[in-house]
Amino acid sequence: MSLVPDVDRSAADGDRLAARCRELNLPLWRFGSAAELLREPQGPHDLLAFLHSPAVRAAIENAARSALTSEVGAESELFPGCHLIPLIDSEGSRRTGVSIGLVLGPGASNSADFVRLCTSAGLDPESFRAVLDAHLLRSDLASPRTAAALRWSHEDIARVRRDGRTLDQFSDKLLQAYEEINLLFRLARFLNCVSEPAELLRVFCNQLHQVLPFRWIAIRFDPQGTQVRELTDGLFTAGELPCPREQFAQLCSQTLGRFNGVQNWVRLLEPGADELAALAGADVLAEPVTHDGRVIAALLAGNKQGDDLQISSAETQFIDATAGFLGVFHENISRLAEQQAFFFGTVRALTASIDAKDRYTRGHSERVAVLAARAAAAIGLPRKTVEQYHIAGLVHDVGKIGIPEAVLTKTGRLTSEEFEHIKKHPETGYGILKDIPALTDVLPGVLHHHERWDGGGYPHKIAREDIPLIGRVLALADTFDAMSSNRSYRPAMPREQVIAEIRRCAGTQFDPALVPAFCGLDFSEFDRVLKQHQSAGAIAA
């Protein structure tokens, strides 16, 4: 927007012109675009009674209407020798107002019209003639030269206004360009992050909306075009949508589907040709987001605001560049999703190798992962940490791969030597996983999930807060599942008995501060997974 509104600038121009006329003792009237009187002359003072009289005012208003409606806007006379100079204000081809300047030439006080106007104003013509004669220009050349100077002054002021507007527009465009370049730079750095893509895209939309002159910004992903789970039903918006969100999402999907597979994407959607643009009541800018040559999303901007409601080529180019960043972002998170899928596949393969050794503990690691993640969320740990606890549950028993099957599946009481074999599995698991960078944060859980709060656990017999929090949480989850499922040496315990045993061991085996939160968990997901394993025959009946 301009730094100085046009209304204020126009008023300031009128003030400048009036000030110049006062210095030259030239009366000046100013009118708006409908010939409404905005300003009457403030001098010369000894002529004001005449200049403000109804008859003179009516004649000046007629001159103003004529100047605003006629093609030329030519000069006229109030009476012989009294010249009216119209100074027309315009914006392009539109006339926005007019000023009427009055120039008194030689012999102006000798006409019958002068006498008539004096009489109508309640002035004595003979007495007022002496007053008027003091303001007459004495030369026949003075009047046209004064009129020309008045027009030049008006044109000079108008030129200054145009130059000021041009400078403001240039400043606006320069500032907008700076903000857009700065935003692109920030977005490029911002989208280098690949964690929590949904939250990143919400922030992305808000930042675009703050810089661009559109009422709303939206990103709509094609569920069939992306393999990123968080984006498969993704609609991210900022600003005031032109309709309810559900309807808006459907229209965006229709727009996206109509252009998918089309080489020449129509970027400017018009109300007469597109349902979304028709509902918005304005043009909508739609830019494809591509990955591997496929359209996987659309970046949309609609209902442009401001002085110029036409979508400019600069805005189209900016949205195009932004869509390019989104394409790179999607490529990065897709690659990460593939890596994570491969990683979790490897982790599950490790746990499956343990499960294959003992039919009584098949599915144990998956259920411990469910419980550990639920417990981590219940005590207020952040999402990323909750995911780490889930992974720790999956791999916590990987060290059992080094224990003989005869020991793992023994139905009777273990000998001291056999139990020593069992007690080695945390350190064995730690040794297997320690060189995998992605598992660094879960290693304390693998190593310490059999430590006890009272220091009687293994492998290091540490106690209380010296046991990492992840180890204390896994100890609860591991024991809960062990008691809740059938084992070679005993059947599963009822839920009430399991909870009672957990509470009884608070302060000895378990961290007493964690037990209430753990016992208050919703175990429905655990029960679902347990039933699934039982139905598949994964757990001995």
KEZA-588779 format. One record per residue (C-alpha): x, y, z. Coordinates in Angstrom, 2 decimals, always signed. Last residue first. Layout:
N
<u: X v: Y w: Z>
...
***
This chain:
541
<u: -2.62 v: -71.42 w: +24.60>
<u: +0.86 v: -70.74 w: +23.23>
<u: +1.23 v: -67.28 w: +21.81>
<u: +1.61 v: -66.55 w: +18.11>
<u: -1.41 v: -68.62 w: +17.21>
<u: -2.71 v: -65.86 w: +15.00>
<u: -5.65 v: -65.38 w: +17.34>
<u: -3.30 v: -65.06 w: +20.33>
<u: -1.16 v: -62.46 w: +18.59>
<u: -4.23 v: -60.46 w: +17.61>
<u: -5.63 v: -60.76 w: +21.12>
<u: -2.39 v: -59.34 w: +22.55>
<u: -2.41 v: -56.52 w: +19.97>
<u: -6.00 v: -55.60 w: +20.88>
<u: -5.31 v: -55.90 w: +24.61>
<u: -2.32 v: -53.55 w: +24.34>
<u: -4.43 v: -51.06 w: +22.36>
<u: -7.19 v: -51.24 w: +25.01>
<u: -4.77 v: -50.81 w: +27.92>
<u: -5.77 v: -47.21 w: +28.71>
<u: -3.14 v: -46.30 w: +31.28>
<u: -3.93 v: -45.66 w: +34.96>
<u: -1.59 v: -48.39 w: +36.19>
<u: +1.28 v: -46.69 w: +34.40>
<u: +0.52 v: -43.24 w: +35.79>
<u: +0.24 v: -44.60 w: +39.35>
<u: +3.47 v: -46.71 w: +38.97>
<u: +5.77 v: -43.99 w: +37.65>
<u: +6.48 v: -42.13 w: +40.92>
<u: +7.02 v: -45.43 w: +42.78>
<u: +9.89 v: -46.38 w: +40.41>
<u: +9.59 v: -50.17 w: +40.22>
<u: +11.16 v: -53.23 w: +41.86>
<u: +11.12 v: -52.01 w: +45.47>
<u: +9.32 v: -48.65 w: +45.65>
<u: +6.27 v: -49.89 w: +43.75>
<u: +6.24 v: -53.70 w: +43.89>
<u: +2.77 v: -53.94 w: +45.44>
<u: +1.35 v: -51.58 w: +42.80>
<u: +2.64 v: -53.77 w: +39.96>
<u: +1.30 v: -56.88 w: +41.74>
<u: -2.15 v: -55.30 w: +42.13>
<u: -2.20 v: -54.32 w: +38.46>
<u: -1.33 v: -57.88 w: +37.39>
<u: -3.92 v: -59.36 w: +39.77>
<u: -6.64 v: -57.13 w: +38.39>
<u: -5.63 v: -58.04 w: +34.83>
<u: -5.88 v: -61.79 w: +35.41>
<u: -2.54 v: -63.69 w: +35.23>
<u: -1.37 v: -65.53 w: +32.12>
<u: -0.41 v: -69.20 w: +32.56>
<u: +2.85 v: -70.43 w: +34.16>
<u: +6.37 v: -71.87 w: +33.38>
<u: +6.32 v: -71.84 w: +29.61>
<u: +4.68 v: -68.42 w: +29.63>
<u: +1.16 v: -67.25 w: +28.93>
<u: +0.66 v: -63.51 w: +28.72>
<u: -0.38 v: -60.76 w: +31.17>
<u: +2.40 v: -61.37 w: +33.73>
<u: +5.18 v: -61.04 w: +31.14>
<u: +3.35 v: -58.10 w: +29.54>
<u: +3.27 v: -56.14 w: +32.82>
<u: +6.88 v: -57.06 w: +33.62>
<u: +8.22 v: -55.70 w: +30.32>
<u: +6.10 v: -52.54 w: +30.48>
<u: +7.17 v: -51.72 w: +34.04>
<u: +10.85 v: -52.41 w: +33.38>
<u: +10.58 v: -50.48 w: +30.11>
<u: +9.54 v: -47.34 w: +32.03>
<u: +12.46 v: -47.66 w: +34.49>
<u: +14.94 v: -48.23 w: +31.66>
<u: +13.68 v: -45.18 w: +29.74>
<u: +14.06 v: -43.10 w: +32.89>
<u: +17.74 v: -44.04 w: +33.17>
<u: +18.53 v: -45.95 w: +36.41>
<u: +20.61 v: -43.65 w: +38.60>
<u: +17.28 v: -42.18 w: +39.70>
<u: +16.63 v: -45.22 w: +41.97>
<u: +19.20 v: -48.00 w: +41.91>
<u: +22.13 v: -49.47 w: +39.99>
<u: +22.71 v: -53.24 w: +40.15>
<u: +24.80 v: -53.21 w: +36.94>
<u: +23.31 v: -56.14 w: +34.92>
<u: +20.94 v: -56.55 w: +36.69>
<u: +18.42 v: -55.87 w: +39.45>
<u: +18.67 v: -55.58 w: +43.22>
<u: +19.27 v: -51.83 w: +43.37>
<u: +16.00 v: -50.94 w: +45.15>
<u: +14.47 v: -49.42 w: +41.99>
<u: +15.35 v: -52.56 w: +40.09>
<u: +17.46 v: -52.92 w: +36.91>
<u: +16.03 v: -55.25 w: +34.26>
<u: +15.32 v: -52.58 w: +31.62>
<u: +18.86 v: -51.19 w: +32.01>
<u: +20.85 v: -52.06 w: +28.88>
<u: +18.07 v: -51.97 w: +26.28>
<u: +16.59 v: -48.83 w: +27.84>
<u: +19.97 v: -47.08 w: +27.92>
<u: +20.46 v: -48.03 w: +24.23>
<u: +17.29 v: -46.25 w: +23.05>
<u: +18.92 v: -42.85 w: +22.38>
<u: +21.77 v: -44.31 w: +20.32>
<u: +19.45 v: -46.37 w: +18.12>
<u: +19.71 v: -44.29 w: +14.91>
<u: +23.51 v: -44.35 w: +15.18>
<u: +23.73 v: -48.19 w: +14.97>
<u: +27.09 v: -49.13 w: +16.55>
<u: +25.60 v: -49.82 w: +19.97>
<u: +22.98 v: -52.29 w: +18.74>
<u: +24.62 v: -55.71 w: +19.09>
<u: +26.63 v: -54.73 w: +22.17>
<u: +23.59 v: -53.33 w: +23.93>
<u: +21.69 v: -56.52 w: +23.16>
<u: +24.49 v: -58.60 w: +24.68>
<u: +24.57 v: -56.31 w: +27.69>
<u: +20.82 v: -56.71 w: +28.24>
<u: +21.00 v: -60.50 w: +27.43>
<u: +23.60 v: -61.39 w: +30.05>
<u: +21.12 v: -61.99 w: +32.86>
<u: +19.57 v: -64.92 w: +30.96>
<u: +22.90 v: -66.76 w: +30.78>
<u: +23.40 v: -66.15 w: +34.49>
<u: +19.95 v: -67.68 w: +35.00>
<u: +21.15 v: -70.82 w: +33.27>
<u: +24.18 v: -71.06 w: +35.57>
<u: +22.05 v: -70.56 w: +38.65>
<u: +19.66 v: -73.27 w: +37.45>
<u: +16.36 v: -72.30 w: +35.91>
<u: +13.12 v: -73.72 w: +37.33>
<u: +11.09 v: -75.80 w: +34.95>
<u: +9.57 v: -75.13 w: +31.56>
<u: +12.81 v: -74.38 w: +29.71>
<u: +12.11 v: -72.44 w: +26.52>
<u: +14.77 v: -69.74 w: +26.83>
<u: +17.37 v: -72.08 w: +28.39>
<u: +17.01 v: -74.81 w: +25.78>
<u: +16.91 v: -72.13 w: +23.09>
<u: +20.46 v: -71.09 w: +23.99>
<u: +20.84 v: -67.38 w: +24.76>
<u: +22.65 v: -65.19 w: +22.20>
<u: +19.48 v: -64.06 w: +20.43>
<u: +18.30 v: -62.98 w: +23.86>
<u: +20.23 v: -59.75 w: +23.29>
<u: +17.39 v: -58.46 w: +21.13>
<u: +15.24 v: -58.18 w: +24.24>
<u: +14.87 v: -54.36 w: +24.34>
<u: +14.55 v: -54.04 w: +20.56>
<u: +10.82 v: -53.38 w: +20.08>
<u: +10.38 v: -51.68 w: +23.43>
<u: +13.27 v: -49.33 w: +22.69>
<u: +11.59 v: -48.40 w: +19.40>
<u: +8.42 v: -47.41 w: +21.28>
<u: +10.45 v: -45.46 w: +23.83>
<u: +12.13 v: -43.58 w: +20.98>
<u: +8.73 v: -42.73 w: +19.48>
<u: +7.61 v: -41.29 w: +22.83>
<u: +10.82 v: -39.24 w: +22.86>
<u: +9.92 v: -37.69 w: +19.51>
<u: +6.41 v: -36.93 w: +20.72>
<u: +7.53 v: -35.13 w: +23.85>
<u: +7.29 v: -36.77 w: +27.32>
<u: +4.23 v: -35.91 w: +29.38>
<u: +4.04 v: -38.80 w: +31.86>
<u: +1.15 v: -40.38 w: +29.92>
<u: +3.02 v: -40.12 w: +26.59>
<u: +5.94 v: -42.15 w: +27.96>
<u: +3.52 v: -44.72 w: +29.42>
<u: +1.71 v: -45.16 w: +26.11>
<u: +5.04 v: -45.53 w: +24.25>
<u: +6.31 v: -48.12 w: +26.75>
<u: +3.05 v: -50.08 w: +26.62>
<u: +2.97 v: -50.33 w: +22.81>
<u: +6.69 v: -51.22 w: +22.65>
<u: +6.19 v: -53.89 w: +25.33>
<u: +3.44 v: -55.35 w: +23.11>
<u: +5.72 v: -55.44 w: +20.07>
<u: +8.53 v: -57.03 w: +22.09>
<u: +6.28 v: -59.78 w: +23.48>
<u: +4.85 v: -60.73 w: +20.08>
<u: +6.28 v: -64.26 w: +20.38>
<u: +7.22 v: -64.94 w: +23.99>
<u: +5.78 v: -68.45 w: +24.44>
<u: +6.84 v: -69.63 w: +20.98>
<u: +10.48 v: -69.12 w: +21.92>
<u: +13.27 v: -69.06 w: +19.33>
<u: +11.20 v: -67.52 w: +16.53>
<u: +10.36 v: -64.58 w: +18.78>
<u: +14.04 v: -63.69 w: +18.99>
<u: +14.51 v: -63.66 w: +15.21>
<u: +11.24 v: -61.77 w: +14.91>
<u: +12.68 v: -59.05 w: +17.14>
<u: +15.61 v: -58.59 w: +14.76>
<u: +13.35 v: -58.65 w: +11.71>
<u: +11.15 v: -56.08 w: +13.41>
<u: +14.15 v: -53.80 w: +13.82>
<u: +15.16 v: -54.29 w: +10.17>
<u: +11.64 v: -53.48 w: +9.00>
<u: +11.65 v: -50.48 w: +11.31>
<u: +14.82 v: -49.20 w: +9.63>
<u: +13.57 v: -49.90 w: +6.11>
<u: +10.34 v: -48.05 w: +6.87>
<u: +12.36 v: -45.24 w: +8.44>
<u: +14.59 v: -44.99 w: +5.38>
<u: +11.57 v: -44.93 w: +3.09>
<u: +9.92 v: -42.25 w: +5.24>
<u: +13.17 v: -40.25 w: +5.18>
<u: +13.24 v: -40.43 w: +1.37>
<u: +9.63 v: -39.28 w: +1.30>
<u: +10.50 v: -36.48 w: +3.73>
<u: +13.25 v: -35.24 w: +1.43>
<u: +11.21 v: -35.53 w: -1.78>
<u: +8.32 v: -33.74 w: -0.12>
<u: +10.61 v: -30.87 w: +0.87>
<u: +12.03 v: -30.67 w: -2.66>
<u: +8.48 v: -30.44 w: -4.07>
<u: +7.54 v: -27.86 w: -1.44>
<u: +10.53 v: -25.74 w: -2.46>
<u: +9.35 v: -25.87 w: -6.08>
<u: +5.87 v: -24.83 w: -4.97>
<u: +7.48 v: -21.75 w: -3.43>
<u: +9.19 v: -20.89 w: -6.70>
<u: +5.88 v: -21.15 w: -8.57>
<u: +4.12 v: -19.09 w: -5.90>
<u: +6.76 v: -16.39 w: -6.39>
<u: +6.45 v: -16.52 w: -10.18>
<u: +2.66 v: -16.11 w: -9.99>
<u: +3.06 v: -13.23 w: -7.54>
<u: +5.51 v: -11.50 w: -9.91>
<u: +3.18 v: -12.16 w: -12.87>
<u: +0.50 v: -10.19 w: -11.06>
<u: -2.87 v: -11.38 w: -9.73>
<u: -5.33 v: -8.54 w: -10.38>
<u: -6.89 v: -7.08 w: -7.23>
<u: -4.67 v: -3.99 w: -7.24>
<u: -5.41 v: -1.70 w: -4.28>
<u: -5.23 v: -4.46 w: -1.67>
<u: -6.55 v: -8.01 w: -1.40>
<u: -6.24 v: -11.17 w: -3.48>
<u: -9.07 v: -13.63 w: -2.92>
<u: -7.12 v: -16.83 w: -3.48>
<u: -3.85 v: -18.72 w: -3.13>
<u: -3.37 v: -22.41 w: -3.90>
<u: -0.40 v: -24.78 w: -3.67>
<u: -1.38 v: -28.09 w: -5.26>
<u: -0.15 v: -31.56 w: -4.36>
<u: +1.37 v: -34.80 w: -5.71>
<u: +1.68 v: -33.90 w: -9.39>
<u: +4.01 v: -36.52 w: -10.85>
<u: +7.36 v: -35.87 w: -12.57>
<u: +9.37 v: -37.54 w: -9.81>
<u: +7.72 v: -35.27 w: -7.24>
<u: +5.58 v: -32.30 w: -8.24>
<u: +3.80 v: -29.46 w: -6.47>
<u: +1.41 v: -27.82 w: -8.93>
<u: +0.48 v: -24.12 w: -8.66>
<u: -3.07 v: -22.82 w: -8.33>
<u: -3.80 v: -19.08 w: -8.26>
<u: -7.47 v: -18.39 w: -7.65>
<u: -9.37 v: -15.59 w: -9.40>
<u: -12.27 v: -14.12 w: -7.47>
<u: -15.78 v: -14.89 w: -6.22>
<u: -14.41 v: -17.55 w: -3.87>
<u: -17.26 v: -19.88 w: -4.87>
<u: -16.61 v: -19.19 w: -8.56>
<u: -12.86 v: -19.73 w: -8.06>
<u: -13.55 v: -23.11 w: -6.44>
<u: -16.02 v: -24.09 w: -9.17>
<u: -13.67 v: -23.23 w: -12.04>
<u: -14.40 v: -21.78 w: -15.49>
<u: -16.38 v: -18.58 w: -14.96>
<u: -14.78 v: -17.84 w: -11.60>
<u: -11.26 v: -18.02 w: -13.09>
<u: -8.49 v: -20.41 w: -12.11>
<u: -5.04 v: -19.04 w: -12.96>
<u: -2.43 v: -21.81 w: -13.07>
<u: -3.85 v: -23.87 w: -15.90>
<u: -1.39 v: -26.81 w: -15.98>
<u: -0.22 v: -27.65 w: -19.47>
<u: +1.03 v: -31.24 w: -19.17>
<u: -2.09 v: -32.75 w: -17.65>
<u: -1.54 v: -35.88 w: -15.55>
<u: -3.30 v: -34.41 w: -12.54>
<u: -5.11 v: -31.23 w: -13.55>
<u: -8.67 v: -32.32 w: -12.85>
<u: -7.64 v: -34.23 w: -9.74>
<u: -6.09 v: -31.17 w: -8.10>
<u: -9.11 v: -29.01 w: -8.82>
<u: -11.44 v: -31.70 w: -7.54>
<u: -9.27 v: -32.14 w: -4.44>
<u: -9.35 v: -28.41 w: -3.81>
<u: -13.15 v: -28.48 w: -4.14>
<u: -13.42 v: -31.32 w: -1.62>
<u: -11.11 v: -29.60 w: +0.86>
<u: -13.13 v: -26.39 w: +0.59>
<u: -16.37 v: -28.26 w: +1.26>
<u: -14.89 v: -29.78 w: +4.41>
<u: -13.35 v: -26.46 w: +5.49>
<u: -16.56 v: -24.43 w: +5.23>
<u: -16.40 v: -21.77 w: +2.46>
<u: -14.21 v: -18.86 w: +1.25>
<u: -11.39 v: -19.74 w: +3.69>
<u: -10.08 v: -16.97 w: +5.95>
<u: -6.34 v: -17.21 w: +6.48>
<u: -3.97 v: -20.15 w: +6.56>
<u: -4.48 v: -23.67 w: +5.26>
<u: -3.04 v: -27.18 w: +5.26>
<u: -5.05 v: -30.05 w: +3.80>
<u: -3.38 v: -33.44 w: +4.11>
<u: -5.15 v: -36.77 w: +3.85>
<u: -2.06 v: -38.73 w: +2.82>
<u: +0.24 v: -36.10 w: +4.34>
<u: +1.11 v: -37.60 w: +7.74>
<u: +1.62 v: -41.05 w: +6.16>
<u: +4.18 v: -39.91 w: +3.59>
<u: +3.61 v: -42.14 w: +0.54>
<u: +2.27 v: -39.27 w: -1.53>
<u: +0.35 v: -39.17 w: -4.79>
<u: -2.66 v: -41.32 w: -3.97>
<u: -3.71 v: -39.10 w: -1.05>
<u: -3.25 v: -36.03 w: -3.31>
<u: -2.01 v: -33.21 w: -1.10>
<u: -3.76 v: -29.82 w: -0.77>
<u: -1.78 v: -26.77 w: +0.27>
<u: -3.81 v: -23.65 w: +1.03>
<u: -3.39 v: -19.87 w: +1.32>
<u: -6.18 v: -17.43 w: +2.13>
<u: -7.02 v: -13.72 w: +1.99>
<u: -4.15 v: -13.08 w: -0.40>
<u: -1.65 v: -10.20 w: -0.31>
<u: +1.42 v: -12.45 w: +0.29>
<u: +3.73 v: -11.96 w: +3.28>
<u: +1.69 v: -13.07 w: +6.31>
<u: -0.14 v: -15.75 w: +4.32>
<u: +3.14 v: -17.35 w: +3.24>
<u: +4.29 v: -17.53 w: +6.86>
<u: +1.00 v: -19.10 w: +7.93>
<u: +1.17 v: -21.70 w: +5.17>
<u: +4.71 v: -22.78 w: +6.15>
<u: +3.74 v: -22.98 w: +9.84>
<u: +1.01 v: -25.46 w: +8.91>
<u: +3.46 v: -27.23 w: +6.60>
<u: +6.00 v: -27.70 w: +9.40>
<u: +3.32 v: -29.11 w: +11.71>
<u: +2.37 v: -31.73 w: +9.11>
<u: +6.03 v: -32.55 w: +8.36>
<u: +6.88 v: -33.47 w: +11.97>
<u: +10.60 v: -34.00 w: +11.34>
<u: +12.07 v: -33.26 w: +7.93>
<u: +13.88 v: -29.98 w: +8.55>
<u: +15.47 v: -28.58 w: +5.40>
<u: +12.06 v: -26.99 w: +4.90>
<u: +12.89 v: -24.15 w: +7.28>
<u: +16.15 v: -23.31 w: +5.56>
<u: +14.44 v: -22.97 w: +2.18>
<u: +11.47 v: -21.33 w: +3.86>
<u: +13.69 v: -18.69 w: +5.43>
<u: +15.35 v: -17.89 w: +2.10>
<u: +12.00 v: -17.86 w: +0.31>
<u: +10.64 v: -15.56 w: +3.02>
<u: +13.58 v: -13.17 w: +2.67>
<u: +13.07 v: -13.10 w: -1.08>
<u: +9.35 v: -12.45 w: -0.58>
<u: +9.92 v: -9.76 w: +2.06>
<u: +12.52 v: -8.05 w: -0.11>
<u: +10.25 v: -8.19 w: -3.16>
<u: +7.38 v: -6.75 w: -1.13>
<u: +9.62 v: -3.93 w: +0.14>
<u: +10.80 v: -3.18 w: -3.39>
<u: +7.25 v: -3.35 w: -4.69>
<u: +6.03 v: -1.00 w: -1.97>
<u: +8.98 v: +1.36 w: -2.52>
<u: +8.26 v: +1.39 w: -6.27>
<u: +4.60 v: +2.06 w: -5.57>
<u: +5.52 v: +4.85 w: -3.17>
<u: +7.93 v: +6.34 w: -5.70>
<u: +5.27 v: +6.19 w: -8.39>
<u: +2.79 v: +7.82 w: -6.03>
<u: +5.29 v: +10.56 w: -5.23>
<u: +6.02 v: +11.09 w: -8.92>
<u: +2.31 v: +11.35 w: -9.61>
<u: +1.88 v: +13.83 w: -6.76>
<u: +4.87 v: +15.89 w: -7.89>
<u: +3.40 v: +15.91 w: -11.40>
<u: +0.06 v: +17.12 w: -10.04>
<u: +1.82 v: +19.98 w: -8.20>
<u: +3.66 v: +20.96 w: -11.37>
<u: +0.47 v: +20.71 w: -13.43>
<u: -1.31 v: +23.08 w: -11.02>
<u: +1.61 v: +25.51 w: -11.07>
<u: +1.73 v: +25.37 w: -14.85>
<u: -2.00 v: +26.03 w: -15.06>
<u: -1.68 v: +29.09 w: -12.77>
<u: +1.30 v: +30.36 w: -14.73>
<u: -0.72 v: +30.04 w: -17.94>
<u: -3.64 v: +31.97 w: -16.41>
<u: -1.22 v: +34.67 w: -15.24>
<u: +0.25 v: +34.87 w: -18.74>
<u: -3.19 v: +34.99 w: -20.32>
<u: -4.23 v: +37.83 w: -17.95>
<u: -0.99 v: +39.84 w: -18.06>
<u: -0.93 v: +40.25 w: -21.85>
<u: -3.78 v: +42.78 w: -21.88>
<u: -1.83 v: +44.73 w: -19.28>
<u: -3.22 v: +46.35 w: -16.15>
<u: -4.09 v: +43.24 w: -14.14>
<u: -7.01 v: +44.30 w: -11.94>
<u: -6.81 v: +43.87 w: -8.17>
<u: -6.99 v: +47.56 w: -7.13>
<u: -9.79 v: +48.02 w: -9.67>
<u: -11.98 v: +45.71 w: -7.60>
<u: -12.00 v: +48.00 w: -4.56>
<u: -12.71 v: +51.09 w: -6.66>
<u: -15.48 v: +49.22 w: -8.48>
<u: -16.94 v: +48.25 w: -5.07>
<u: -17.92 v: +51.88 w: -4.31>
<u: -19.49 v: +52.40 w: -7.74>
<u: -21.24 v: +49.04 w: -7.80>
<u: -22.72 v: +49.42 w: -4.28>
<u: -22.75 v: +45.88 w: -2.86>
<u: -25.78 v: +43.82 w: -1.84>
<u: -24.44 v: +40.69 w: -3.60>
<u: -27.20 v: +40.84 w: -6.20>
<u: -26.28 v: +44.49 w: -6.86>
<u: -22.60 v: +43.66 w: -7.31>
<u: -23.50 v: +40.81 w: -9.70>
<u: -25.66 v: +43.10 w: -11.83>
<u: -23.01 v: +45.88 w: -11.96>
<u: -20.36 v: +43.39 w: -13.06>
<u: -22.73 v: +41.99 w: -15.70>
<u: -23.21 v: +45.56 w: -17.04>
<u: -19.48 v: +45.72 w: -17.75>
<u: -16.92 v: +48.30 w: -16.66>
<u: -15.28 v: +46.55 w: -13.71>
<u: -13.34 v: +43.99 w: -15.80>
<u: -11.77 v: +46.71 w: -17.94>
<u: -8.24 v: +45.29 w: -17.70>
<u: -8.07 v: +41.61 w: -16.53>
<u: -9.21 v: +39.92 w: -13.35>
<u: -8.11 v: +36.23 w: -13.02>
<u: -10.29 v: +33.73 w: -11.11>
<u: -9.10 v: +30.14 w: -10.50>
<u: -11.50 v: +27.20 w: -10.57>
<u: -10.23 v: +23.91 w: -9.12>
<u: -11.52 v: +20.61 w: -10.47>
<u: -12.08 v: +17.09 w: -9.23>
<u: -11.53 v: +13.39 w: -9.87>
<u: -11.68 v: +13.30 w: -13.65>
<u: -11.13 v: +9.71 w: -14.85>
<u: -8.89 v: +9.10 w: -17.87>
<u: -5.85 v: +8.26 w: -15.76>
<u: -6.50 v: +9.74 w: -12.35>
<u: -7.52 v: +13.34 w: -12.94>
<u: -7.56 v: +16.83 w: -11.42>
<u: -8.81 v: +19.63 w: -13.70>
<u: -7.66 v: +23.24 w: -13.36>
<u: -10.43 v: +25.44 w: -14.80>
<u: -9.45 v: +29.12 w: -15.30>
<u: -12.36 v: +31.59 w: -14.94>
<u: -11.61 v: +34.99 w: -16.51>
<u: -13.13 v: +38.32 w: -15.37>
<u: -12.56 v: +40.75 w: -18.29>
<u: -16.16 v: +40.49 w: -19.48>
<u: -18.23 v: +38.72 w: -16.83>
<u: -17.75 v: +35.36 w: -15.10>
<u: -15.80 v: +34.43 w: -18.18>
<u: -14.90 v: +30.95 w: -19.51>
<u: -11.79 v: +28.78 w: -19.90>
<u: -12.05 v: +25.40 w: -21.58>
<u: -12.66 v: +21.99 w: -19.99>
<u: -11.99 v: +20.27 w: -23.29>
<u: -14.26 v: +17.23 w: -23.36>
<u: -16.98 v: +18.82 w: -21.28>
<u: -18.26 v: +17.11 w: -18.13>
<u: -15.88 v: +18.15 w: -15.38>
<u: -15.19 v: +21.63 w: -16.82>
<u: -18.92 v: +22.29 w: -17.32>
<u: -19.72 v: +21.24 w: -13.79>
<u: -17.00 v: +23.56 w: -12.45>
<u: -18.17 v: +26.51 w: -14.57>
<u: -21.72 v: +26.00 w: -13.33>
<u: -20.40 v: +25.92 w: -9.76>
<u: -18.56 v: +29.23 w: -10.39>
<u: -21.76 v: +30.88 w: -11.68>
<u: -23.72 v: +29.65 w: -8.67>
<u: -21.01 v: +30.95 w: -6.31>
<u: -21.08 v: +34.36 w: -8.00>
<u: -24.85 v: +34.58 w: -7.67>
<u: -24.86 v: +33.30 w: -4.09>
<u: -22.25 v: +35.83 w: -2.85>
<u: -18.97 v: +34.37 w: -1.57>
<u: -16.79 v: +36.18 w: -4.14>
<u: -18.50 v: +39.55 w: -3.61>
<u: -18.31 v: +39.53 w: +0.19>
<u: -14.79 v: +38.04 w: -0.10>
<u: -13.34 v: +40.83 w: -2.28>
<u: -11.73 v: +42.90 w: +0.50>
<u: -10.21 v: +39.74 w: +1.98>
<u: -8.35 v: +38.68 w: -1.18>
<u: -8.79 v: +36.01 w: -0.11>
<u: -9.98 v: +32.79 w: +1.55>
<u: -11.55 v: +31.47 w: -1.64>
<u: -14.06 v: +28.61 w: -1.17>
<u: -13.17 v: +24.95 w: -0.65>
<u: -14.90 v: +21.59 w: -1.16>
<u: -17.85 v: +22.53 w: -3.35>
<u: -19.50 v: +19.45 w: -4.88>
<u: -18.93 v: +19.23 w: -8.64>
<u: -19.45 v: +15.45 w: -8.54>
<u: -15.69 v: +14.76 w: -8.80>
<u: -14.93 v: +17.24 w: -6.00>
<u: -14.68 v: +21.03 w: -6.24>
<u: -12.06 v: +23.67 w: -5.29>
<u: -12.51 v: +27.45 w: -5.61>
<u: -9.56 v: +29.84 w: -6.01>
<u: -9.26 v: +33.66 w: -5.78>
<u: -5.92 v: +35.04 w: -7.04>
<u: -4.01 v: +37.41 w: -4.75>
<u: -0.70 v: +35.95 w: -6.04>
<u: +0.35 v: +34.74 w: -2.55>
<u: -3.18 v: +33.48 w: -1.99>
<u: -3.00 v: +31.55 w: -5.26>
<u: +0.20 v: +29.78 w: -4.14>
<u: -1.41 v: +28.77 w: -0.83>
<u: -4.51 v: +27.47 w: -2.62>
<u: -2.34 v: +25.30 w: -4.90>
<u: -0.46 v: +23.83 w: -1.94>
<u: -3.64 v: +23.16 w: +0.04>
<u: -5.24 v: +21.44 w: -2.95>
<u: -2.20 v: +19.18 w: -3.31>
<u: -2.45 v: +18.28 w: +0.38>
<u: -6.08 v: +17.33 w: -0.10>
<u: -5.10 v: +15.11 w: -3.03>
<u: -2.33 v: +13.45 w: -0.96>
<u: -4.72 v: +12.75 w: +1.91>
<u: -7.26 v: +11.13 w: -0.40>
<u: -4.52 v: +9.24 w: -2.26>
<u: -3.28 v: +7.60 w: +0.99>
<u: +0.39 v: +8.32 w: +1.83>
<u: +2.75 v: +5.29 w: +2.32>
<u: +1.08 v: +3.59 w: -0.58>
<u: +0.00 v: +0.00 w: +0.00>
***
